[in-house]
Amino acid sequence: MEYSMAEVIKKTGLSNRFLQNWLFRYPSLIKFSGGGKPGQHRRFPLATVAQLAVAKLLRESSTFPVERALQIGQAFADYRDDVRIHDEVVMIVTKNDVLIGPRGHRRLTDDGGFPIGGIYFLLTDLHRELFGPHKPRDPETPNQRRVRLGFSLDIETFSAEGIRS
């Protein structure tokens, strides 16, 4: 699905002036079709709308340059991993990396289980608004959850007779 310029402005909350400026200054970072001739309107895919929404949030809440904010927004737009109903989508921005995933995922924590240092954003509502409701959660065992969140299965299991299974 593609969106018009007016729809993008309404969904992201960006002003027309900012959006036009970003399109002129960063044409290689923002994907759209059409435009360039009178009467030919620009059309934006959903991924670009998500990218612009995150870039706007980053610009309002921190001192990221527009180019870096658009790159981080693109990483968010490309995130399509397994997101379940009760998962909270978290984005951690470090100096060199953008880490996105469900809260508690192994790649978002250090060896002690603490969140990795960086700027921490909770983007669950934005993710649901742009990409629709998250998948229903299938019943899963604690070990299945550990695997889904990226932890290794180093827990030994024993049968009732005490023999390692």
C-alpha positions in Angstrom: 0.0 0.0 0.0 1.2 3.5 -0.8 0.4 6.8 0.8 0.1 10.3 -0.7 2.0 13.2 0.7 -1.0 14.4 2.7 -1.5 11.0 4.2 2.2 10.8 5.2 1.9 14.2 6.9 -1.2 13.1 8.8 0.2 9.7 9.9 3.7 11.0 10.9 2.8 14.4 12.3 5.6 16.0 10.2 4.9 19.4 8.7 4.9 19.8 4.9 7.9 22.1 5.1 10.0 19.6 7.0 9.0 16.7 4.7 9.7 18.7 1.6 13.1 19.8 3.0 14.1 16.2 3.9 13.0 14.9 0.4 15.2 17.6 -1.2 18.2 17.1 1.1 18.2 13.3 1.5 16.7 11.8 -1.7 18.8 8.7 -1.4 17.5 7.9 2.1 13.8 8.3 1.5 12.1 6.0 -0.9 9.1 7.2 -2.9 7.6 6.9 -6.4 6.2 9.5 -8.7 6.8 13.2 -8.5 9.2 15.2 -10.6 6.6 16.6 -13.1 3.5 18.8 -12.6 0.5 16.6 -11.8 2.5 13.6 -10.9 2.1 13.1 -7.2 4.6 11.4 -4.9 3.6 8.1 -3.4 5.2 6.6 -0.3 5.4 2.9 0.7 4.5 1.9 4.3 8.2 1.3 5.2 8.9 5.0 4.3 6.0 6.2 6.4 7.5 4.2 9.4 11.0 5.5 8.7 9.7 9.1 8.7 7.7 8.6 11.9 10.7 7.3 13.8 13.0 10.0 12.3 10.5 12.6 13.6 10.5 11.1 17.1 14.3 11.0 17.2 14.6 14.6 16.1 12.1 15.7 18.8 13.6 13.7 21.6 17.4 13.9 21.0 20.1 15.7 19.1 20.5 13.2 16.2 21.3 14.8 12.8 18.5 14.3 10.3 20.6 11.9 8.2 21.3 9.6 11.2 17.7 9.8 12.3 16.5 8.7 8.8 19.0 5.8 8.8 17.7 4.7 12.3 14.2 5.1 11.0 15.0 2.8 8.0 16.3 0.2 10.4 13.0 0.3 12.3 11.0 0.1 9.0 13.0 -3.0 8.0 12.3 -4.7 11.3 9.9 -7.6 10.6 11.0 -10.2 13.2 8.6 -12.3 15.2 6.6 -9.8 17.3 3.9 -11.3 19.5 0.9 -9.7 21.1 2.4 -9.2 24.5 5.9 -8.2 23.3 7.0 -4.6 23.6 9.1 -3.4 20.7 12.3 -1.8 22.0 14.9 0.1 20.0 18.3 0.9 21.5 20.5 3.3 19.6 24.3 3.2 20.4 27.1 5.1 18.7 27.6 2.5 16.0 24.5 0.3 16.2 20.7 0.2 16.1 19.3 -2.8 18.0 15.6 -3.6 17.7 13.6 -6.4 19.2 11.1 -7.5 21.8 12.0 -6.3 25.3 14.1 -8.9 27.0 15.7 -10.3 23.8 19.3 -11.5 24.2 20.7 -9.1 21.6 19.3 -6.2 23.7 21.1 -7.2 26.9 24.6 -7.7 28.1 25.9 -10.9 29.7 24.4 -9.9 33.0 20.9 -9.4 31.6 21.0 -5.6 31.8 20.0 -3.5 28.8 22.9 -2.4 26.6 23.9 1.2 27.1 22.5 3.7 24.6 19.4 5.7 23.9 16.4 3.5 24.7 13.1 3.9 22.9 9.9 1.9 23.5 8.1 1.8 20.1 5.4 -0.7 20.7 2.5 1.6 20.0 4.1 3.1 16.9 4.9 -0.4 15.6 1.3 -1.6 16.1 -0.1 1.6 14.5 2.0 1.3 11.4 2.2 -2.5 10.9 -1.1 -3.6 12.5 -1.8 -5.8 15.5 1.0 -8.1 16.6 0.6 -11.9 16.0 -1.4 -13.9 18.5 0.8 -15.8 20.9 0.8 -19.5 20.5 1.2 -21.4 23.8 4.9 -21.9 24.4 7.0 -23.6 27.1 9.6 -21.5 29.0 12.3 -23.2 26.9 10.5 -22.2 23.6 10.3 -18.6 24.9 14.0 -18.6 25.7 14.9 -19.8 22.2 12.6 -17.2 20.6 14.2 -14.5 22.7 17.7 -15.6 21.6 18.9 -17.4 24.7 20.7 -20.7 24.5 19.2 -23.9 25.9 21.8 -24.8 28.5 19.2 -26.0 31.0 19.5 -29.8 31.7 16.2 -31.7 31.8 15.8 -34.9 33.7 13.0 -37.5 33.5 11.1 -38.8 36.5 13.6 -41.7 36.9 16.5 -39.2 37.2 18.0 -40.2 33.8 19.1 -37.3 31.6 16.9 -37.1 28.6 
